[in-house]
Amino acid sequence: MKKILFVASEAVPFVKTGGLADVVGSLPKCFNKEFFDVRVMIPKYLCINEELRNQMTYMNHFYMDYLEQSRYVGILQCVYEGITFYFIDNEGYFNGSRPYGDSLYDLEKFCFFSRAALSSLPVIGFQPDVIHCHDWQTALIPVLLKDRFHEGEFFRSIKSVITIHNLKFQGVWDVKTIQRLTSLPDYYFTPDKLEAYKDGNLLKGGIVYGDAITTVSDTYAQEIKMPFYGEGLDGLIRAREGSLRGILNGIDYEEFDPETDTYIIQNYHAGNFSEEKGKNKLALQKELCLCQDEKIFMVGIVSRLTDQKGLDLIRCVIDELCQDHIQLVILGTGEERYENMFRHYAWKYPDKVSANIYYSEAMSHKVYAACDAFLMPSLFEPCGLSQLMALRYGAVPIVRETGGLKDTVEPYNEFESSGTGFSFSNYNAHEMLDIIRYAQRVYYDKKKEWNMLTHRAMKKDFSWKNSAVKYQELYDWITGC
């Protein structure tokens, strides 16, 4: 049996700030348990729900020298839905109200976490064949495995995988600081290793020293080889493309199931959505004080409100869009200018726009279940999970052709009666507006075609089982068996 350890900064259900947590918490459940023993290790944050913290049991502890101090490292364990989770405890580092905060302090605490995670393995007696690291927060681990930990018999044969969920975030600071936090010798701080543009770069270290590199969609794996998407590391990505694979994320089909979802007013499935789904629209319109009309074209946005998500395109044309027979429902938080933009248009068009500037898991499910279409005009999107949830709930995606959006949404073809959504290629506001209006025309004028489109969307399978098989093949490849 092959032993795999996921090491990450977050995982559902314990702590979540984005899609990374969904991947780390959901994917391990989908491996073939006859051949793979997959476990997870994350920090024991104080902000983890008390009920979940009470389920953790103490395993052991030790003290580790870090930054010229002896630091406490506690190890706790919890078995959740059949998966063993380990938690690294140090209240000095993990005591905040959020998992992330000050950038420099985050660098220090995740360098500590990476070293503590490796040091804890002999203590708990778990010797993985592969350590699967996620994003810059754990990118130091592949470097350490090739450095001081390589000298130990316990660690010598362990392979590493680094998954890039978003190349934009790299763990960068000046070389002197990164060298101090990692305790690595000068040898590692050259342009072919951890130095990038005269700074220290943790993610670059993981990419250089990882035995395999993955991203979260095929298209994103190709895009990051180019300067526009490569965030300064495109040359390195091209150099390591032989070890790079794009493996699409999935979603938990038990958690996101309109047939059993307890958050929504009316359950439905691919066979009866045309009769039942509209009841969720009426309920959401009533809850949000929108004009109640089951036939109006409702478009949803559930997103972090940032530049990456293409919100500047929406800003350019939202006034024009609100002249149409349409409703917009927005859920999310982010940059103040976008929060205020949506608040302004909700005030200006109270019957057409609802700005919900917060995040709620329950409300997100209600939006997916109520909306006819779901808008994601991202500037870049490594994978994207929202469009997968929208497909599952029959909210037809309208997306820009980038990253995982291109890989998961098949454009509607009216001549062949095929496709699962609508897409546009150029990062252009009026190109986006045109495709939204094209979707409107199909919705209003070709209702049978729209229903067939929705049915195809709901029948697509983007569950984790397909991705798990590809990861299993990757682990077999890097371990040579």
Secondary structure, DSSP 8 states (H G I E B T S, - for coil): -EEEEEE-S-BTTTB-SSHHHHHHHHGGGGS-TTTEEEEEEEE--TTS-HHHHTT-EEEEEEEEEETTEEEEEEEEEEEETTEEEEEEE-HHHH-SSSS---HHHHHHHHHHHHHHHHHHHHHHT---SEEEEETGGGTHHHHHHHTGGGGSTTTTT-EEEEEES-TT---EEEHHHHHHHHT--GGG-STTTTEETTEEEHHHHHHHH-SEEEESSHHHHHHTTSHHHHTT-HHHHHHTGGGEEE----B-TTTS-TTT-SSSSS---TTTHHHHHHHHHHHHHHHHT----TTSEEEEEES-BSGGGTHHHHHHHHHHHTTSSEEEEEE--B-HHHHHHHHHHHHHSTTTEEEE-S--HHHHHHHHHH-SEEEE--S--SS-SHHHHHHHHT-EEEEESSHHHHHH--B-BTTTTB-SBEEE-SS-HHHHHHHHHHHHHHHHH-HHHHHHHHHHHHH---BHHHHHHHHHHHHHHHHT-
